[in-house]
Amino acid sequence: MSAAEDLVTEAPAVEAVPKRAMTLGTGTSLVVLAALLVMPLLVKNFIIFQMTMLLIYGLAVLALNILTGGSGQFSLGQSAFYAVGAYVSAVLMEQYNVNYVLTIPISAVVCFAAGFLFGQPALRLSGVYLALATFALATAMPQLLKLNFLEPWTGGVQGLVVTKPDAPFGLPMSQDMWLYYFTLAITLAIYIFSINLLRSRSGRAFMAIRDNEIAASAMGIDVALYKTLAFGVSAGITGVAGSLGAIAVQFVAPDSYTITLAISLFLGMVVGGVGWLPGSFIGSAFIIFVPNIAESVSKGLSGAVFGVLLFLIIFLVPHGARQVAILSQQLIAKSRR
């Protein structure tokens, strides 16, 4: 028997990652869903608005998770696609009187096309160079939105005010409550789509490229196609988040979509756990609520407090919320024995 055959015989089989590892269990998912459905009935409108923004930013972080955690491509340009989605909805609603529901799929298609096209030249880049290219995109987008020839549509520096929709069919609920449930329905649909995508043949191709691009190519995977497809899908979901964000905030302006937003989304992905889809919403909660907590501790040193809290989280749980979830499962399993 040759050395190669000995190696194949003696090498242990690599255990595949369980499908349920990328999401929550059925019981936990139902409990979380029930809590999300009941919550608006028990809190004030401001809390409902915050929870709506948590879902919206969670979608944007989830989109980045598909790109980075799924296909291994680093991006600091998600704020650019978020801005495109927001402006597409705002312009269609305020300039052309298009129903807000119809603007969301249009934003998704426009952003998917933009992400797919951007992914073409990005094929030549990887690692930190790809991150720098997307960083340049995020930096340039606010300036592009201020161009004079776009001002009749975008409002230029002043931006656009967006009308918040009322509940349809005369439903007895406030605008904030209706928008929350509307956002929750879209979030659930995209979340289920994302899980199925990563479990599909395309998702396995994404992860093969992430793990070893050369090996994936040798296996017959069209690396160029799937890398640009990952960019397109990520941008499309981010566009939906931007569209919902514009409707919820009721305002769009170029300076609302700076590189700070892109870094916040990347931070949310890291805190939630790269590659773990439920962690996207935990990371979203972090970037929404922790700055407020830091400011309540010290208004003058809120940035320093936030930095210390972030350092402690990264130091104690470097793999983010996913690591906490795994440890919790292990403790529960031991306690049952």
Salt bridges, closest charged atoms under 4 A:
ASP176 OD1 - LYS164 NZ 2.64
ASP211 OD1 - ARG210 NE 3.02
GLU213 OE1 - LYS227 NZ 3.44
ASP255 OD1 - LYS146 NZ 3.04
